[in-house]
Amino acid sequence: MNYLSLYEPIVDMLADFLGHDVEVVLHDLRDLEASIYKIRNGHISGRVVGDPITNLVAKSIATDKSVDYECNYVGLSKDNKKLKCATFYIRNAEKKIVGALCINMMVEQFVNAKRFIDSLLSGFPEMTEENHVDEHLGVSIPEMVDIRIEKVLEAYPVALADLSKEDKITIVTDLNNEGIFLLKGTVGKVAHSLNISEPTVYKYLQQLK
């Protein structure tokens, strides 16, 4: 059964209702490297039909989340636009995630307006930390892998040569939980980033099973 065809009219309805500044995406998770099945207002992330999955959805598949949806997390487009995002997970009769319906709203204009109003009301510009980014949209598979590897390595403020075997096993575990190894060619990238061989990465992954 093609579950996704049931959601195509919903994509159009949401896009027509929510308007030009809201992207609506339907993912077919049978092919992670070309998962976008239908998209409206793709100018927001710069994506088109046939583009790959995002890191957040890959992580959800890898960790087999039991939640039906996730709301109000921060996404980042390829041109560094902050987005307010939500994802609904589509499951088959066996409760396996087979698709995802995603909504990504441009909010920077509202954030900037709020900052301007706050500065007028308080008489002093608001100073806030950068929001944590949960999802990267409109990036290629290699770019996404590089971003996630870099993010995981940020937790280890030492030179690569000083990482212990246990550190590297933990890093591989974290990347596995991110869903990185669901994607083709990532073992080689991870091996290169950690200065270890591909067989070593496979060995660490085998230990996780």
Phi, psi and omega in degrees: 000135177270093182297327188293328181299334179292337185263351182301315178295331179292322176302312181294318180298313181297317181295318180293323182283316187277336173097184191295335185266012179234121178269136177237126187231137174245120182257137170257110189272014173282342178223095187293334183273355175213053193279339184289112185267324178205142180212140174237143183059044181293351177298339183293316179255351182079018183259161179223171175304133181097355176283163189279174176295162174263166181298324183295315180292322177300318179295320180296321177293316184296323182267357178051056181299141180268356181288152178278329183201164174228138186230154168061041171256165186264126174250162179226121180283172182299329178262027171065032171275133176282136182231143171267125192234157174212146179225130174252128183268127180264126184241152176272188183297337179269009178070016177275140179290120181242350180198172179211136175250116188242142177237126183232116186251131174290126184233357185300325180295326179285321178298315179296321178295319179297317179298319180296314180295317179300321180292326177292320183286324185266339183080006180215133182300138179286135178247113181232153176285156177295140177293147173291136181260124181266332189217139176248124183249148174075020177251154179286168178302310179301320179296317180297317179298315179300317180298315183290322177298313180301320181295316180294320181291340178300336180283355182237086185281052178227165177295151181304322181294340182268358177290132178278169176300319180296321177300314183293323176296318179296319179297315178298321177298314180298317180293324177296320178293336177282350181085010184299321186280002171285344187258146183292143173080004185278333180300316179297319179296316180295317179301315179297318183294328182262000180059044175229171182276160176299318177302327178294319177298315179299323179296315179297319180295322180297325180293341181278345184278000000 
